[in-house]
Amino acid sequence: MISSQTRTNRRRFLIEIARTVCGVSLFATGLGFYANKAHSLPETSLRPPGAINEEDFLGACVRCGLCVRDCPYDILKLADIQEDTATGTPYFNARQIPCEMCEDIPCVAACPTSALDKSLTNIDNSRMGLAVLIDQETCLNFQGLRCDVCHRVCPLINDAITLEPRHNKRSGKHALFIPVVHSDKCTGCGKCEHACVLTEAAIKVLPLSLAKGKLGDHYRWSWKEKESAGKSLVTPDTQHQYHLPEGLQYDHAGKGLIGDKK
Amino acid sequence: MSDATEHSVSSRSLFDRYKWLVARRFSQLFILSLFLLGPVSNNWIVTGNLSSSLTLNVLPLTDPFLLIQSFIAQQDIAETALLGAAIVIVFYIIIGGRVYCSWVCPLNIATDIAAWLRLKLNIKTSSLFHKTTRYWLFLAILIMTFISGTLAWELVNPVSLVQRGIIFSLYLSAGVFFFILFFDLFISREAWCGHLCPVGVFYHLVGKFSLVRISAYHRDDCDRCNDCFTVCPEEQVIKPALFGKLKNIDPVILDGNCTNCGRCIDVCDRNVFKFTHRFNKKELLKSPGDQ
């Protein structure tokens, strides 16, 4: 026989446990949603060089700040609780202060976990983000001026950013020197964004996931296919017929209209 | 329970009554100041924070509970962190698991202040939380870590928020110290360290095997004044050791939740308690004629 006292006690115990488990589950669910939201790193926050992809980073980084302490230029900082970047994780803001791309990469060496990839030994291979010339309407070079600051400060000048001459339609007689970023070279250090002379930078370092397009897997570039096949894969190209006056030739490859050799 | 620490005028010296408390406070502040020495005076004896650190450029230490969470989050465990965590675990297995709580964790200062003010101001609000809450929370956090694949708990963990906040001048994070203090003081008794903290649960598990323990060595002398129960942050751990003689329970406190804080040694006017090791099951029997 179970006494009514025992039954009441057991009842109260079970209710208390149920209350606790429900409360804890509610908290954990809330925490899960919060953690999920914290996955999305603000686009102005850049991770240190060698950082593994964001989702794994948040599972591997123990928020110890050793990378922050070993950064010789005090570029990295840990996120405080009210910031959008996940609490306690290291980041930098390129517009405020960009990565100096130390050759010995002390931040990666300092990391005790797998959050910063130790296999990164050449800083030029780091991909903290990708610089994107995001506003052509305000970029001075797009207006025909020779600002060139982003190009000149780039640690991989003429590799990561090149200046491509283009016709200036406005004046009709000058050239535009368009800064073009190359994703196979740009490390995302942010020097260009930091140096941009505009009030709001026209060139910005964005997370690679945001900055890069992706070609459909089925896509083929016909000229590359033609090159690798050694011939056209569709209708063969026919020689273009020019109807030029006597004594004139046209060089398709670049020289244009040329007179007869004399 | 009355304000037991003041119920009788003690004949013992101030040193005897506060030595372990002062030693603990010193230890907590000393560890924090080692971390602060770098940013303040550019002497980098210890770098990092309590989550992971490097001492004198050679000794790596890593919070083992964090590394376990990282493992559960299906991340690769780096060698440095693994070595650091192993050193920490061995240290606490020797010195007492929850020694982290009472001798290292800066939040202990907040909860100690809250407990002291509760006695002084005679605040009697009971606990909002069932005593098993922390174990459920511990479990829930591990599950959430597995599901999310991230160190979700670290986004809100007051223990790391406060120490990191102090060491890295993150003012809002450091301010969580006061949140815990006032929560413990006004809202729920011994809420953080005694009922909620999952970090404490982890070190409690380590403490189940730890060598240094407190023993009610002189338990025959106990006059049941309750002073030790009043000051103990985990008072349930004392009872079996202190009153278990008739049930043949050894006087050494083996409960992993004993934080080795030594407050019971400080407050006991009958010198019942002392530090010893877990295998010392001896007790000092009452000498005949002693009254």
Interface residues (C-beta under 8 A of the other chain):
Chain A: E16 I17 R19 T20 V21 G23 V24 S25 F27 A28 L31 G32 Y34 A35 N36 A38 H39 E55 D56 L58 G59 A60 C61 V62 R63 C64 G65 L66 V68 R69 D70 K77 L78 A79 D80 I81 Q82 A86 T87 G88 A110 C111 P112 T113 S114 K118
Chain B: G38 W44 T47 G48 N49 S51 S52 S53 L54 P60 T62 D63 L66 L67 S70 A73 Q74 Q75 D76 I77 A78 T80 A81 G84 F129 H130 T132 T133 W136 L137 A140 I141 I143 M144 T145 I147 S148 G149 T150 L151 A152 W153 E154 L155 V156 S160 L161 R164 G165 I167 F168 L170 Y171 L172 S173 V176
